[in-house]
Amino acid sequence: MEDIIKKAGVLVEAIPYIHGFRGKVFLIKYGGSILDDDTIRKNVLEDVVFLSFVGIRIILVHGGGPHISLRLKEIGIQPEFHDGIRVTDAHTLKIVSEELDKLNKKIVSEIKELKGNVTGLKGEENIVYVEKKKATKDLGFVGTITTIEREAIEQHLKIGNITVISPMGISVEKQPHNVNADEVASAIATSMKAEKIVLLTNIHGVMRDINDANSLMSTLTIEEVNQLIAEKVVHDGMIPKVQACVAALRGGVNKAHVIDAKLRHALLLEIFTDKGIGTLITKAKGK
């Protein structure tokens, strides 16, 4: 009986959040190794469908890096990266497109199995517009985002569909490009004036020490994030994630969250409870 009462208490605690967020846009970015785990993926998509059912308009941007690297190795191509960005020649671009398309269809299918209304969109099909990314090395067909086709996304959100978007873009020359999924998530969140951007990871959130579970930083400001990067407390793969959050916040998104997808119902616990379970990033203290 006590467990049942606790569950009822959680639902009551969620009521003001559900009321406040109904009709708002949430951008959720989901990728990396956690995308490949069937159990984690099912748990995440259950939460996504629940959020949609209570009236939150959901955009889900997925990655696919591990799938792409594995496929390249299977056909004898060694994945190449420069400053954390995948060097993408014509052959690699074909593999990137195929793997992202497979993942998009898989996620859409699994959301449908959970009774969610959903649309799958390819970023390169007139959704994400890009120009060639400039770097100290020629990255091939890697894009920097110039604009997002907001109306094309909005029409699916208006009818209540969870909108699943793959991270590719198209240039003015109609050439598809590979685009970093965190950048796509941030740009779309900004364009859609999202209430929140949520990045799902395989650790608790932003931590002072990756090996110390008690070092989670539950709240941060943009200024504090930049300081942590300068101090190298935030490093490696967490840098593009927090930078995507900062870019979205500066672009008008209200709040950003970095949470651990391995924790069951992490999305619901972060969004619908007073304490949350990950890292909340805001523009400034009290904002």
Secondary structure, DSSP 8 states (H G I E B T S, - for coil): -HHHHHHHHHHHHHHHHHHHHTT-EEEEEE-GGGGS-HHHHHHHHHHHHHHHHTT-EEEEEE--HHHHHHHHHHTT----EETTEE-B-HHHHHHHHHHHHHHHHHHHHHHHHTT--EEEEETTTTTEEEEE---SS--BSBEEEEEE-HHHHHHHHHTT-EEEEESEEE-TT--EEE--HHHHHHHHHHHTT-SEEEEEESSSSSBS-TT-GGGB--EEEHHHHHHHHHTTSS-TTHHHHHHHHHHHHHTT-SEEEEEETTSTTHHHHHHHSSS-SSEEEESSTT-
